[in-house]
Amino acid sequence: MTTSPSTRRTDSDIQGFQASPELRASLQQVLVDLIELHLQGKQAHWNVVGSNFRDLHLQLDDLVDFARDGSDTVAERMRALQAPADGRTDTVAATTTLPEFPPYERSTADVVDLVSARVYAAVDTLRAVHDGVDAEDPTSADILHQLIEGLEKRAWLIKAENYKV
């Protein structure tokens, strides 16, 4: 049995993977949309009124937790790839793709429609950047897959509040 000699690298030869500007921009867009979804979900949670209030109130808490945890995962992934994560309120407000959430109290039926639309807007962002992210960094794409699956499930559960058969 013959073995080939190992080629040992030196410390200076080893560099961590760094995100390209395109990957940074894609993950940054996902980050701000998840932060905005978290904030809008809380706005809805605080101001929803009407029938099935308690069920929707709890579903909104679940959505908020998922979006917040997802934004943290994306931001930490960005940092692992040597990319800065910008979650400042002015950055989020200036760059999110989600529609504005209306002020004041809203009926449960309206909140279902408003929140569902915003969840799908966040999913649209995830899907729009997915292929480019996957081409450069399949590990980050795996995170996007989990976010898409989780958000679409939550949108379905929330939308079911308004279904009539």
DSSP file (Angstrom, degrees, kcal/mol; ACC not computed):
  #  RESIDUE AA STRUCTURE BP1 BP2  ACC     N-H-->O    O-->H-N    N-H-->O    O-->H-N    TCO  KAPPA ALPHA  PHI   PSI    X-CA   Y-CA   Z-CA
    1    1 A M              0   0    0      0, 0.0     2,-0.4     0, 0.0     0, 0.0   0.000 360.0 360.0 360.0 128.2    0.0    0.0    0.0
    2    2 A T        -     0   0    0      2,-0.0     2,-0.4     0, 0.0     0, 0.0  -0.872 360.0-163.8-110.5 143.6    1.4    3.3   -1.0
    3    3 A T        -     0   0    0     -2,-0.4     3,-0.0     3,-0.0     0, 0.0  -0.943  19.1-124.4-122.5 147.2    0.3    6.6    0.4
    4    4 A S        -     0   0    0     -2,-0.4     2,-0.1     1,-0.1    -2,-0.0  -0.661  37.7-100.9 -87.9 146.7    1.0   10.0   -0.9
    5    5 A P        -     0   0    0      0, 0.0     2,-0.2     0, 0.0    -1,-0.1  -0.382  38.4-113.4 -67.0 143.1    2.7   12.4    1.3
    6    6 A S        -     0   0    0     -2,-0.1     2,-0.9     1,-0.1    -3,-0.0  -0.509  18.0-138.6 -74.7 141.2    0.5   15.0    3.0
    7    7 A T        -     0   0    0     -2,-0.2     2,-0.3     0, 0.0    -1,-0.1  -0.862  21.0-153.0-104.0 102.2    0.9   18.6    2.0
    8    8 A R        -     0   0    0     -2,-0.9     2,-0.2     1,-0.0     0, 0.0  -0.541   6.2-141.7 -75.8 135.5    0.6   20.5    5.1
    9    9 A R        -     0   0    0     -2,-0.3     2,-0.2     1,-0.0    -1,-0.0  -0.581  12.9-124.6 -90.3 158.9   -0.6   24.0    4.9
   10   10 A T    >>  -     0   0    0     -2,-0.2     3,-1.4     1,-0.1     4,-0.6  -0.617  28.1-106.7 -95.4 162.9    0.8   26.9    6.9
   11   11 A D  G >4 S+     0   0    0      1,-0.3     3,-1.2    -2,-0.2    -1,-0.1   0.871 120.8  57.3 -56.1 -37.6   -1.4   29.1    9.0
   12   12 A S  G 34 S+     0   0    0      1,-0.3    -1,-0.3     3,-0.0    -3,-0.0   0.697  99.2  60.7 -70.5 -17.1   -1.0   31.9    6.5
   13   13 A D  G <4 S+     0   0    0     -3,-1.4     2,-0.6     2,-0.0    -1,-0.3   0.653  89.0  86.9 -78.7 -15.7   -2.5   29.7    3.8
   14   14 A I    <<  +     0   0    0     -3,-1.2     2,-0.4    -4,-0.6    -1,-0.0  -0.759  51.0 167.7 -98.5 122.9   -5.7   29.3    5.7
   15   15 A Q        -     0   0    0     -2,-0.6     2,-0.1     3,-0.0     3,-0.1  -0.986  32.2-121.9-128.7 139.4   -8.5   31.8    5.2
   16   16 A G        -     0   0    0     -2,-0.4     2,-0.2     1,-0.1    65,-0.0  -0.428  43.0 -88.8 -73.5 156.5  -12.1   31.5    6.3
   17   17 A F        -     0   0    0     -2,-0.1     2,-0.4    63,-0.1    -1,-0.1  -0.462  45.5-160.0 -65.2 133.5  -14.8   31.8    3.7
   18   18 A Q        -     0   0    0     -2,-0.2    64,-0.2    -3,-0.1     2,-0.1  -0.965  18.4-115.4-120.6 136.3  -15.9   35.4    3.1
   19   19 A A        -     0   0    0     62,-2.3   118,-0.0    -2,-0.4    59,-0.0  -0.377  27.4-124.2 -67.2 141.2  -19.2   36.4    1.6
   20   20 A S     >  -     0   0    0      1,-0.1     4,-2.6    -2,-0.1     5,-0.2  -0.316  32.8-100.9 -71.6 166.6  -19.1   38.2   -1.7
   21   21 A P  H  > S+     0   0    0      0, 0.0     4,-2.4     0, 0.0     5,-0.2   0.869 125.2  53.2 -57.5 -35.4  -20.8   41.6   -1.9
   22   22 A E  H  > S+     0   0    0      2,-0.2     4,-2.3     1,-0.2     5,-0.2   0.916 109.7  46.3 -67.3 -43.2  -23.8   39.9   -3.6
   23   23 A L  H  > S+     0   0    0      2,-0.2     4,-2.6     1,-0.2     5,-0.3   0.911 112.4  51.2 -65.9 -41.5  -24.1   37.3   -0.8
   24   24 A R  H  X S+     0   0    0     -4,-2.6     4,-2.4     1,-0.2    -2,-0.2   0.934 111.2  47.8 -59.3 -46.3  -23.8   40.0    1.8
   25   25 A A  H  X S+     0   0    0     -4,-2.4     4,-2.1     2,-0.2    -2,-0.2   0.896 111.7  50.1 -64.0 -40.3  -26.5   42.1    0.1
   26   26 A S  H  X S+     0   0    0     -4,-2.3     4,-2.0     2,-0.2    -1,-0.2   0.938 113.9  43.8 -64.1 -47.0  -28.8   39.1   -0.2
   27   27 A L  H  X S+     0   0    0     -4,-2.6     4,-2.5     1,-0.2    -2,-0.2   0.859 111.2  55.4 -68.0 -34.0  -28.5   38.1    3.4
   28   28 A Q  H  X S+     0   0    0     -4,-2.4     4,-2.5    -5,-0.3    -1,-0.2   0.899 107.0  50.3 -64.1 -39.9  -28.8   41.7    4.5
   29   29 A Q  H  X S+     0   0    0     -4,-2.1     4,-2.0     2,-0.2    68,-0.2   0.909 111.2  48.1 -65.3 -41.3  -32.2   42.0    2.7
   30   30 A V  H  X S+     0   0    0     -4,-2.0     4,-2.3     2,-0.2    -2,-0.2   0.924 110.8  53.3 -61.8 -43.4  -33.4   38.8    4.3
   31   31 A L  H  X S+     0   0    0     -4,-2.5     4,-2.4     1,-0.2    -2,-0.2   0.941 110.0  44.6 -58.0 -51.4  -32.3   40.2    7.7
   32   32 A V  H  X S+     0   0    0     -4,-2.5     4,-2.5     1,-0.2    -1,-0.2   0.874 112.8  51.6 -66.9 -35.2  -34.1   43.5    7.4
   33   33 A D  H  X S+     0   0    0     -4,-2.0     4,-2.3    -5,-0.2    -1,-0.2   0.886 110.9  48.0 -68.8 -36.0  -37.3   41.8    6.2
   34   34 A L  H  X S+     0   0    0     -4,-2.3     4,-2.3     2,-0.2    -2,-0.2   0.895 112.1  49.2 -69.3 -39.2  -37.3   39.4    9.1
   35   35 A I  H  X S+     0   0    0     -4,-2.4     4,-2.4    -5,-0.2    -2,-0.2   0.937 113.0  47.4 -62.9 -45.2  -36.7   42.2   11.6
   36   36 A E  H  X S+     0   0    0     -4,-2.5     4,-3.0     2,-0.2     5,-0.3   0.893 110.3  52.3 -63.6 -39.6  -39.6   44.2   10.0
   37   37 A L  H  X S+     0   0    0     -4,-2.3     4,-2.4     2,-0.2    -1,-0.2   0.909 109.1  50.6 -62.6 -41.1  -41.8   41.1   10.1
   38   38 A H  H  X S+     0   0    0     -4,-2.3     4,-1.8     2,-0.2    -2,-0.2   0.936 113.5  44.9 -59.5 -47.6  -41.0   40.7   13.8
   39   39 A L  H  X S+     0   0    0     -4,-2.4     4,-2.2     1,-0.2    -2,-0.2   0.911 114.4  47.3 -66.8 -42.9  -41.9   44.3   14.5
   40   40 A Q  H  X S+     0   0    0     -4,-3.0     4,-2.5     1,-0.2    -1,-0.2   0.866 108.9  55.6 -67.8 -34.5  -45.1   44.3   12.4
   41   41 A G  H  X S+     0   0    0     -4,-2.4     4,-2.5    -5,-0.3    -1,-0.2   0.891 108.5  47.9 -63.0 -38.6  -46.1   41.0   14.0
   42   42 A K  H  X S+     0   0    0     -4,-1.8     4,-2.4     2,-0.2    -2,-0.2   0.903 109.4  53.2 -67.7 -40.7  -45.8   42.7   17.4
   43   43 A Q  H  X S+     0   0    0     -4,-2.2     4,-1.2     1,-0.2    -2,-0.2   0.932 112.9  43.9 -58.1 -45.9  -47.8   45.7   16.2
   44   44 A A  H  X S+     0   0    0     -4,-2.5     4,-1.1     1,-0.2     3,-0.4   0.921 111.4  54.6 -64.0 -44.0  -50.6   43.3   15.1
   45   45 A H  H  < S+     0   0    0     -4,-2.5     3,-0.3     1,-0.2    -2,-0.2   0.874 110.5  45.5 -57.5 -41.8  -50.3   41.3   18.3
   46   46 A W  H  < S+     0   0    0     -4,-2.4    -1,-0.2     1,-0.2    -2,-0.2   0.768 121.6  36.0 -74.6 -25.9  -50.8   44.4   20.5
   47   47 A N  H  < S+     0   0    0     -4,-1.2    59,-2.4    -3,-0.4     2,-0.3   0.297  81.6 118.4-118.6   9.0  -53.7   45.8   18.4
   48   48 A V  E  <  +a  106   0A   0     -4,-1.1     2,-0.3    -3,-0.3    59,-0.2  -0.591  35.7 172.2 -79.6 139.4  -55.8   42.9   17.2
   49   49 A V  E     +a  107   0A   0     57,-2.2    59,-1.4    -2,-0.3     2,-0.2  -0.973  26.6  51.4-141.3 154.5  -59.4   42.7   18.5
   50   50 A G  S >  S-     0   0    0     -2,-0.3     3,-1.2    57,-0.2    -2,-0.0  -0.695  85.6  -6.2 121.2-168.8  -62.4   40.6   17.7
   51   51 A S  T 3  S+     0   0    0      1,-0.3    57,-0.1    -2,-0.2    -2,-0.1  -0.297 126.6  18.6 -66.3 148.3  -63.5   37.0   17.5
   52   52 A N  T 3> S+     0   0    0      3,-0.1     4,-2.3     4,-0.0     5,-0.3   0.729  82.3 147.5  61.0  24.9  -60.8   34.4   17.8
   53   53 A F  H <>  +     0   0    0     -3,-1.2     4,-3.2     1,-0.2     5,-0.2   0.933  65.1  49.4 -53.0 -52.1  -58.7   37.1   19.4
   54   54 A R  H  > S+     0   0    0      1,-0.2     4,-2.3     2,-0.2     5,-0.2   0.914 111.0  48.4 -61.6 -45.4  -56.8   34.7   21.7
   55   55 A D  H  > S+     0   0    0      1,-0.2     4,-2.2     2,-0.2    -1,-0.2   0.942 116.8  42.3 -59.0 -48.0  -56.0   32.1   19.0
   56   56 A L  H  X S+     0   0    0     -4,-2.3     4,-2.7     2,-0.2    -2,-0.2   0.898 110.5  56.9 -67.4 -39.8  -54.7   34.8   16.7
   57   57 A H  H  X S+     0   0    0     -4,-3.2     4,-1.6    -5,-0.3    -1,-0.2   0.919 111.2  43.8 -55.4 -45.9  -52.9   36.6   19.5
   58   58 A L  H  X S+     0   0    0     -4,-2.3     4,-2.0     2,-0.2    -1,-0.2   0.873 111.4  53.2 -69.8 -38.2  -51.0   33.4   20.3
   59   59 A Q  H  X S+     0   0    0     -4,-2.2     4,-2.4     1,-0.2    -2,-0.2   0.888 107.1  52.7 -63.8 -37.6  -50.3   32.7   16.6
   60   60 A L  H  X S+     0   0    0     -4,-2.7     4,-2.9     2,-0.2    -1,-0.2   0.892 106.0  53.7 -65.3 -38.8  -48.8   36.2   16.3
   61   61 A D  H  X S+     0   0    0     -4,-1.6     4,-2.6     2,-0.2    -1,-0.2   0.920 109.1  49.3 -58.8 -43.0  -46.5   35.5   19.2
   62   62 A D  H  X S+     0   0    0     -4,-2.0     4,-2.4     2,-0.2    -2,-0.2   0.921 112.0  47.6 -62.7 -44.1  -45.3   32.4   17.5
   63   63 A L  H  X S+     0   0    0     -4,-2.4     4,-2.8     2,-0.2     5,-0.2   0.926 111.5  50.8 -61.5 -45.3  -44.7   34.3   14.2
   64   64 A V  H  X S+     0   0    0     -4,-2.9     4,-2.7     1,-0.2     5,-0.2   0.926 111.3  47.8 -59.2 -46.8  -42.8   37.0   16.1
   65   65 A D  H  X S+     0   0    0     -4,-2.6     4,-2.8     1,-0.2     5,-0.2   0.910 112.7  49.1 -61.7 -42.3  -40.6   34.5   17.9
   66   66 A F  H  X S+     0   0    0     -4,-2.4     4,-2.6     2,-0.2    -2,-0.2   0.928 113.4  45.5 -64.2 -45.5  -39.9   32.7   14.6
   67   67 A A  H  X S+     0   0    0     -4,-2.8     4,-2.5     2,-0.2    -2,-0.2   0.906 114.6  48.5 -65.3 -41.6  -39.0   35.9   12.7
   68   68 A R  H  X S+     0   0    0     -4,-2.7     4,-2.0    -5,-0.2    -2,-0.2   0.942 114.2  45.0 -64.2 -47.3  -36.9   37.2   15.6
   69   69 A D  H  X S+     0   0    0     -4,-2.8     4,-2.3    -5,-0.2    -2,-0.2   0.898 113.3  52.0 -62.9 -39.5  -35.0   33.9   15.9
   70   70 A G  H  X S+     0   0    0     -4,-2.6     4,-2.5    -5,-0.2    -2,-0.2   0.899 107.9  50.6 -64.0 -40.8  -34.6   33.8   12.1
   71   71 A S  H  X S+     0   0    0     -4,-2.5     4,-2.7     1,-0.2    -1,-0.2   0.894 110.4  50.4 -64.9 -37.7  -33.2   37.3   12.0
   72   72 A D  H  X S+     0   0    0     -4,-2.0     4,-2.6     2,-0.2     5,-0.2   0.914 110.4  49.4 -65.4 -42.2  -30.7   36.3   14.7
   73   73 A T  H  X S+     0   0    0     -4,-2.3     4,-2.1     2,-0.2    -2,-0.2   0.921 113.2  46.5 -62.0 -44.1  -29.6   33.2   12.8
   74   74 A V  H  X S+     0   0    0     -4,-2.5     4,-2.5     2,-0.2    -2,-0.2   0.929 113.0  49.1 -65.0 -45.2  -29.2   35.2    9.5
   75   75 A A  H  X S+     0   0    0     -4,-2.7     4,-2.1     1,-0.2    -2,-0.2   0.909 112.4  47.8 -62.1 -41.9  -27.2   37.9   11.3
   76   76 A E  H  X S+     0   0    0     -4,-2.6     4,-2.0     2,-0.2    -1,-0.2   0.864 110.3  52.1 -68.6 -34.1  -24.9   35.4   13.0
   77   77 A R  H  X S+     0   0    0     -4,-2.1     4,-1.3    -5,-0.2    -2,-0.2   0.914 108.1  52.4 -64.7 -41.7  -24.4   33.6    9.7
   78   78 A M  H ><>S+     0   0    0     -4,-2.5     5,-2.9     1,-0.2     3,-0.5   0.925 109.6  48.5 -58.4 -45.0  -23.4   36.9    8.1
   79   79 A R  H ><5S+     0   0    0     -4,-2.1     3,-1.7     1,-0.2    -1,-0.2   0.874 106.3  56.4 -65.4 -36.4  -20.9   37.5   10.9
   80   80 A A  H 3<5S+     0   0    0     -4,-2.0    -1,-0.2     1,-0.3    -2,-0.2   0.789 108.1  49.7 -63.6 -26.1  -19.5   34.0   10.4
   81   81 A L  T <<5S-     0   0    0     -4,-1.3   -62,-2.3    -3,-0.5    -1,-0.3   0.168 122.4-107.6 -97.2  16.5  -18.9   34.9    6.8
   82   82 A Q  T < 5S+     0   0    0     -3,-1.7    -3,-0.2     1,-0.2    -2,-0.1   0.789  78.0 133.4  63.7  30.0  -17.2   38.2    7.7
   83   83 A A      < -     0   0    0     -5,-2.9    -1,-0.2    -6,-0.2    -2,-0.2  -0.924  58.0-120.6-110.5 134.0  -20.1   40.3    6.6
   84   84 A P        -     0   0    0      0, 0.0     2,-0.5     0, 0.0   -56,-0.0  -0.479  21.0-143.6 -70.4 144.1  -21.5   43.1    8.8
   85   85 A A        -     0   0    0     -2,-0.1     2,-0.7   -54,-0.0   -10,-0.0  -0.943  10.6-162.5-109.2 127.8  -25.1   42.7    9.8
   86   86 A D        +     0   0    0     -2,-0.5   -54,-0.0     1,-0.1   -11,-0.0  -0.879  26.4 153.6-117.7 101.1  -27.1   46.0   10.0
   87   87 A G        +     0   0    0     -2,-0.7    -1,-0.1     4,-0.1   -16,-0.0   0.079  24.8 140.7-111.3  21.7  -30.3   45.7   11.9
   88   88 A R     >  -     0   0    0      1,-0.1     4,-2.8     4,-0.1     3,-0.3  -0.339  61.8-118.8 -65.1 147.8  -30.6   49.4   13.0
   89   89 A T  H  > S+     0   0    0      1,-0.2     4,-2.8     2,-0.2     5,-0.2   0.871 113.5  51.5 -58.3 -39.3  -34.1   50.8   12.9
   90   90 A D  H  > S+     0   0    0      2,-0.2     4,-1.8     1,-0.2    -1,-0.2   0.879 111.5  48.1 -67.8 -34.4  -33.3   53.4   10.3
   91   91 A T  H  > S+     0   0    0     -3,-0.3     4,-1.7     2,-0.2    -2,-0.2   0.927 112.8  48.0 -67.9 -45.0  -31.7   50.7    8.1
   92   92 A V  H  X S+     0   0    0     -4,-2.8     4,-2.0     1,-0.2     3,-0.4   0.949 113.5  46.9 -60.8 -49.2  -34.7   48.4    8.5
   93   93 A A  H  < S+     0   0    0     -4,-2.8    -1,-0.2     1,-0.2    -2,-0.2   0.857 115.9  45.7 -61.7 -35.7  -37.2   51.2    7.8
   94   94 A A  H  < S+     0   0    0     -4,-1.8    -1,-0.2    -5,-0.2    -2,-0.2   0.725 124.0  29.1 -81.1 -21.5  -35.3   52.4    4.7
   95   95 A T  H  < S+     0   0    0     -4,-1.7    -2,-0.2    -3,-0.4    -3,-0.2   0.517  83.1 115.4-123.3  -5.5  -34.6   49.0    3.1
   96   96 A T     <  -     0   0    0     -4,-2.0   -66,-0.1    -5,-0.2   -63,-0.1  -0.320  49.2-153.2 -66.6 151.2  -37.4   46.6    3.9
   97   97 A T        +     0   0    0    -68,-0.2    -1,-0.1     2,-0.1   -64,-0.0   0.497  62.8 107.5 -98.0  -6.7  -39.6   45.3    1.1
   98   98 A L  S    S-     0   0    0      1,-0.1     3,-0.1    24,-0.0    20,-0.1  -0.445  77.0-110.2 -72.0 143.4  -42.6   44.6    3.4
   99   99 A P        -     0   0    0      0, 0.0    -1,-0.1     0, 0.0    -2,-0.1  -0.316  43.7 -90.5 -64.9 156.6  -45.5   47.0    3.1
  100  100 A E        -     0   0    0      1,-0.1    18,-0.0   -60,-0.0     0, 0.0  -0.356  37.8-125.3 -64.3 148.8  -46.2   49.3    6.0
  101  101 A F        -     0   0    0     -3,-0.1    -1,-0.1     1,-0.0    14,-0.0  -0.844  28.3-115.9 -96.5 134.5  -48.5   48.0    8.7
  102  102 A P        -     0   0    0      0, 0.0    -1,-0.0     0, 0.0     2,-0.0  -0.298  29.6-118.1 -69.6 153.1  -51.4   50.3    9.5
  103  103 A P        +     0   0    0      0, 0.0   -59,-0.0     0, 0.0   -60,-0.0  -0.238  66.6  29.8 -80.6 174.2  -51.7   51.9   12.9
  104  104 A Y  S    S-     0   0    0      2,-0.0   -57,-0.1    -2,-0.0     2,-0.1   0.044 101.0 -25.7  74.4-176.8  -54.5   51.5   15.5
  105  105 A E        -     0   0    0    -57,-0.1     2,-0.3   -59,-0.1   -57,-0.2  -0.344  58.9-168.5 -68.9 148.1  -56.7   48.5   16.4
  106  106 A R  E     -a   48   0A   0    -59,-2.4   -57,-2.2   -62,-0.2    -2,-0.0  -0.991  23.7-110.3-137.6 144.7  -57.5   46.0   13.7
  107  107 A S  E  >  -a   49   0A   0     -2,-0.3     4,-2.8   -59,-0.2   -57,-0.2  -0.306  32.1-112.2 -69.0 157.7  -60.1   43.3   13.5
  108  108 A T  H  > S+     0   0    0    -59,-1.4     4,-2.5     1,-0.2     5,-0.2   0.905 118.5  53.1 -58.3 -41.5  -58.9   39.7   13.6
  109  109 A A  H  > S+     0   0    0      1,-0.2     4,-1.7     2,-0.2    -1,-0.2   0.914 111.6  45.2 -62.0 -42.6  -60.1   39.2   10.0
  110  110 A D  H  > S+     0   0    0      2,-0.2     4,-3.0     1,-0.2     5,-0.2   0.912 111.7  52.1 -66.2 -42.0  -58.1   42.2    8.8
  111  111 A V  H  X S+     0   0    0     -4,-2.8     4,-3.1     1,-0.2     5,-0.4   0.895 105.5  55.6 -63.1 -39.8  -55.0   41.2   10.8
  112  112 A V  H  X S+     0   0    0     -4,-2.5     4,-2.3    -5,-0.2    -1,-0.2   0.948 113.5  40.8 -56.1 -49.1  -55.1   37.7    9.3
  113  113 A D  H  X S+     0   0    0     -4,-1.7     4,-2.1     2,-0.2    -2,-0.2   0.920 117.3  47.8 -66.9 -44.3  -55.0   39.2    5.8
  114  114 A L  H  X S+     0   0    0     -4,-3.0     4,-1.6     2,-0.2    -2,-0.2   0.933 116.3  42.4 -63.7 -47.0  -52.5   41.9    6.7
  115  115 A V  H  X S+     0   0    0     -4,-3.1     4,-2.6    -5,-0.2     5,-0.2   0.912 111.8  54.1 -69.8 -42.1  -50.1   39.6    8.4
  116  116 A S  H  X S+     0   0    0     -4,-2.3     4,-2.5    -5,-0.4    -1,-0.2   0.920 107.7  51.3 -57.3 -43.7  -50.4   36.8    5.8
  117  117 A A  H  X S+     0   0    0     -4,-2.1     4,-1.7     1,-0.2    -1,-0.2   0.885 111.0  48.2 -61.2 -38.7  -49.5   39.3    3.1
  118  118 A R  H  X S+     0   0    0     -4,-1.6     4,-2.1     2,-0.2    -1,-0.2   0.865 109.5  51.7 -72.6 -36.1  -46.4   40.4    5.0
  119  119 A V  H  X S+     0   0    0     -4,-2.6     4,-2.3     1,-0.2    -2,-0.2   0.939 111.6  47.6 -63.3 -45.1  -45.3   36.8    5.7
  120  120 A Y  H  X S+     0   0    0     -4,-2.5     4,-2.4     1,-0.2    -2,-0.2   0.832 108.0  55.7 -66.7 -30.5  -45.6   36.1    2.0
  121  121 A A  H  X S+     0   0    0     -4,-1.7     4,-1.7     2,-0.2    -1,-0.2   0.912 108.8  47.5 -64.8 -41.5  -43.6   39.3    1.2
  122  122 A A  H  X S+     0   0    0     -4,-2.1     4,-2.2     1,-0.2    -2,-0.2   0.906 111.3  50.6 -65.1 -40.7  -40.8   38.0    3.4
  123  123 A V  H  X S+     0   0    0     -4,-2.3     4,-3.0     1,-0.2     5,-0.2   0.895 105.5  56.8 -63.3 -39.5  -41.0   34.6    1.7
  124  124 A D  H  X S+     0   0    0     -4,-2.4     4,-2.4     1,-0.2    -1,-0.2   0.908 107.2  49.0 -57.4 -41.9  -40.8   36.4   -1.7
  125  125 A T  H  X S+     0   0    0     -4,-1.7     4,-1.8     2,-0.2     5,-0.2   0.941 111.1  49.3 -62.1 -47.2  -37.5   38.0   -0.6
  126  126 A L  H  X S+     0   0    0     -4,-2.2     4,-1.2     1,-0.2    -2,-0.2   0.922 114.5  44.7 -58.1 -45.5  -36.2   34.6    0.6
  127  127 A R  H  X S+     0   0    0     -4,-3.0     4,-0.6     1,-0.2    -1,-0.2   0.863 109.3  56.6 -68.5 -35.2  -37.1   33.0   -2.7
  128  128 A A  H  < S+     0   0    0     -4,-2.4     4,-0.3    -5,-0.2    -1,-0.2   0.851 117.0  33.7 -65.9 -34.3  -35.8   35.9   -4.8
  129  129 A V  H  X S+     0   0    0     -4,-1.8     4,-2.3    -5,-0.1     5,-0.2   0.595  95.6  92.8 -95.5 -11.7  -32.3   35.6   -3.3
  130  130 A H  H  X S+     0   0    0     -4,-1.2     4,-3.2     1,-0.2     5,-0.2   0.886  82.9  47.1 -54.5 -52.3  -32.2   31.8   -2.8
  131  131 A D  H  X S+     0   0    0     -4,-0.6     4,-2.1     1,-0.2    -1,-0.2   0.896 114.2  47.5 -63.5 -40.6  -30.6   30.7   -6.0
  132  132 A G  H  > S+     0   0    0     -4,-0.3     4,-1.2     2,-0.2    -1,-0.2   0.900 114.3  47.3 -65.2 -39.8  -27.8   33.3   -5.8
  133  133 A V  H  X S+     0   0    0     -4,-2.3     4,-3.7     1,-0.2     3,-0.4   0.933 111.4  51.2 -64.6 -45.5  -27.1   32.4   -2.2
  134  134 A D  H  < S+     0   0    0     -4,-3.2    -2,-0.2     1,-0.2    -1,-0.2   0.866 105.2  56.3 -61.8 -37.2  -27.1   28.7   -3.0
  135  135 A A  H  < S+     0   0    0     -4,-2.1    -1,-0.2    -5,-0.2    -2,-0.2   0.849 121.1  28.4 -64.3 -33.3  -24.6   29.1   -5.8
  136  136 A E  H  < S+     0   0    0     -4,-1.2    -2,-0.2    -3,-0.4    -1,-0.2   0.821 137.1  13.8 -96.1 -35.8  -22.1   30.8   -3.5
  137  137 A D    >X  -     0   0    0     -4,-3.7     4,-1.9    -5,-0.2     3,-0.6  -0.706  52.4-176.2-149.2  89.0  -22.9   29.3   -0.1
  138  138 A P  H 3> S+     0   0    0      0, 0.0     4,-1.9     0, 0.0     5,-0.1   0.790  87.0  62.3 -57.7 -28.2  -25.1   26.2    0.2
  139  139 A T  H 3> S+     0   0    0      2,-0.2     4,-1.2     1,-0.2     5,-0.1   0.926 105.6  44.6 -65.0 -43.4  -25.0   26.4    4.0
  140  140 A S  H <> S+     0   0    0     -3,-0.6     4,-2.0     1,-0.2    -1,-0.2   0.872 109.6  57.0 -66.3 -35.7  -26.7   29.8    4.0
  141  141 A A  H  X S+     0   0    0     -4,-1.9     4,-2.4    -8,-0.3    -2,-0.2   0.862 100.9  57.6 -63.0 -34.9  -29.2   28.4    1.5
  142  142 A D  H  X S+     0   0    0     -4,-1.9     4,-2.0     2,-0.2    -1,-0.2   0.893 105.0  50.8 -61.4 -39.0  -30.0   25.7    4.0
  143  143 A I  H  X S+     0   0    0     -4,-1.2     4,-2.1     1,-0.2    -2,-0.2   0.920 109.0  51.0 -63.0 -43.6  -30.9   28.5    6.5
  144  144 A L  H  X S+     0   0    0     -4,-2.0     4,-2.8     1,-0.2    -2,-0.2   0.899 106.6  55.0 -61.3 -40.4  -33.1   30.1    3.9
  145  145 A H  H  X S+     0   0    0     -4,-2.4     4,-2.5     1,-0.2    -1,-0.2   0.931 108.6  47.7 -57.1 -46.7  -34.9   26.7    3.3
  146  146 A Q  H  X S+     0   0    0     -4,-2.0     4,-2.4     1,-0.2    -1,-0.2   0.884 112.3  49.5 -63.8 -38.7  -35.7   26.5    6.9
  147  147 A L  H  X S+     0   0    0     -4,-2.1     4,-2.7     2,-0.2     5,-0.3   0.919 110.8  49.0 -67.2 -43.2  -37.0   30.0    7.0
  148  148 A I  H  X S+     0   0    0     -4,-2.8     4,-2.7     2,-0.2     5,-0.3   0.947 113.2  47.1 -60.5 -48.7  -39.2   29.5    3.9
  149  149 A E  H  X S+     0   0    0     -4,-2.5     4,-1.9     1,-0.2    -2,-0.2   0.927 115.2  45.5 -59.9 -46.3  -40.7   26.3    5.3
  150  150 A G  H  X S+     0   0    0     -4,-2.4     4,-2.0    -5,-0.2    -1,-0.2   0.892 114.9  46.2 -66.7 -40.7  -41.4   27.9    8.7
  151  151 A L  H  X S+     0   0    0     -4,-2.7     4,-2.6     2,-0.2    -2,-0.2   0.913 111.8  50.3 -70.0 -42.3  -42.9   31.1    7.4
  152  152 A E  H  X S+     0   0    0     -4,-2.7     4,-2.2    -5,-0.3    -2,-0.2   0.889 110.7  50.7 -64.2 -37.0  -45.1   29.4    4.9
  153  153 A K  H  X S+     0   0    0     -4,-1.9     4,-2.3    -5,-0.3    -1,-0.2   0.933 111.7  47.0 -63.3 -45.3  -46.4   27.0    7.6
  154  154 A R  H  X S+     0   0    0     -4,-2.0     4,-2.4     2,-0.2    -2,-0.2   0.874 110.4  52.8 -66.5 -36.8  -47.2   30.0    9.9
  155  155 A A  H  X S+     0   0    0     -4,-2.6     4,-3.1     2,-0.2     5,-0.2   0.927 109.5  49.5 -62.9 -43.6  -48.9   31.9    7.0
  156  156 A W  H  X S+     0   0    0     -4,-2.2     4,-1.8     1,-0.2    -2,-0.2   0.929 111.7  48.2 -59.7 -46.6  -51.1   28.8    6.4
  157  157 A L  H  < S+     0   0    0     -4,-2.3     4,-0.4     2,-0.2    -1,-0.2   0.893 115.6  44.2 -63.9 -39.6  -52.0   28.5   10.1
  158  158 A I  H >< S+     0   0    0     -4,-2.4     3,-1.7     1,-0.2     4,-0.3   0.940 112.1  51.6 -70.0 -46.9  -52.8   32.2   10.3
  159  159 A K  H >< S+     0   0    0     -4,-3.1     3,-1.9     1,-0.3     4,-0.5   0.809  96.1  70.5 -60.4 -29.7  -54.8   32.3    7.0
  160  160 A A  G >< S+     0   0    0     -4,-1.8     3,-0.6     1,-0.3    -1,-0.3   0.723  82.3  73.6 -61.9 -20.7  -56.9   29.4    8.2
  161  161 A E  G <  S+     0   0    0     -3,-1.7    -1,-0.3    -4,-0.4    -2,-0.2   0.807 103.2  39.6 -61.9 -28.8  -58.5   31.7   10.7
  162  162 A N  G <  S+     0   0    0     -3,-1.9    -1,-0.2    -4,-0.3    -2,-0.2   0.464  88.2 119.6-100.9  -3.7  -60.4   33.4    7.8
  163  163 A Y    <   -     0   0    0     -3,-0.6     2,-0.4    -4,-0.5    -3,-0.0  -0.364  42.7-166.7 -66.0 140.5  -61.2   30.2    5.8
  164  164 A K              0   0    0      1,-0.1    -2,-0.0    -2,-0.1    -3,-0.0  -0.993 360.0 360.0-126.3 135.7  -64.9   29.4    5.3
  165  165 A V              0   0    0     -2,-0.4    -1,-0.1     0, 0.0    -2,-0.0   0.356 360.0 360.0-124.3 360.0  -66.1   26.0    4.0
